[in-house]
Amino acid sequence: MRVTVRLFARLKDVVGAGELARQVDQTARVETVWRDLVREFPALAPYTSSISGAVNAEYARMDSPVADGDEVAFLPPVSGGDSL
């Protein structure tokens, strides 16, 4: 099945693209999609323990299943900002 992977902030910079199309197995979960990306882009590995995932614009646990046509997004932790 085919999913669209969206990457944000530093993850997008590491991969060199904000959106990728990927083929995944029928039993794929968010974590499966992430592991496949880390295999292809090893520089993503340091983010494994701190990323957040989403499926179709809804935050999702890493063990959440994905379905054909889903959009799977990965977001690094947010830091910084000015306090007022």
C-alpha positions in Angstrom: 0.0 0.0 0.0 1.1 3.6 -0.6 1.4 6.3 2.0 2.5 9.9 1.9 5.2 10.8 4.5 5.4 14.4 5.6 8.5 15.7 7.4 8.9 19.0 9.3 11.6 21.3 10.5 15.0 19.5 11.0 13.7 16.2 9.7 12.8 17.9 6.4 16.3 19.4 6.3 18.0 16.0 6.9 16.0 14.2 4.1 16.0 17.2 1.7 12.3 17.0 1.1 9.1 17.7 3.1 7.1 15.1 1.4 7.8 11.5 0.2 5.7 8.8 -1.2 6.4 5.3 0.2 5.2 1.8 -0.3 4.6 -0.1 3.0 3.4 -3.5 4.0 -0.3 -4.0 4.8 0.6 -4.5 8.5 2.6 -1.3 8.7 2.4 1.0 11.7 3.7 4.5 12.2 6.9 3.0 13.7 7.4 0.8 10.6 7.3 3.9 8.4 9.8 5.7 10.6 12.2 2.7 10.8 12.1 2.5 7.0 13.0 6.1 6.8 15.9 5.7 9.2 17.2 2.8 7.1 17.2 5.1 4.1 18.3 8.2 5.9 20.6 7.2 8.8 21.0 10.8 9.9 17.4 10.6 11.2 18.3 8.0 13.8 19.1 10.5 16.6 15.5 11.7 16.5 14.0 8.3 17.1 13.4 8.8 20.8 11.9 12.2 20.6 9.8 12.5 17.4 6.0 12.7 17.3 3.9 11.0 14.7 0.6 11.8 13.1 -1.8 10.0 10.8 -4.0 12.1 8.6 -3.3 15.3 10.7 -4.2 13.6 14.0 -1.4 12.8 16.5 -0.8 9.1 16.6 1.1 6.7 18.8 4.0 4.9 17.1 2.1 1.6 17.3 -0.9 3.1 15.4 -1.7 1.3 12.1 -1.5 3.0 8.8 -3.8 2.3 5.8 -3.5 2.8 2.0 -3.6 6.4 1.1 -2.8 7.7 4.6 -0.6 10.7 5.3 2.0 9.9 8.0 3.8 12.9 9.4 6.8 13.1 11.7 7.6 16.2 13.8 10.8 16.7 15.8 10.5 18.2 19.3 9.8 21.9 19.4 12.2 24.0 21.4 13.1 27.6 21.8 10.8 30.6 21.4 10.6 33.8 23.2 8.9 34.2 26.5 7.0 37.4 27.0 
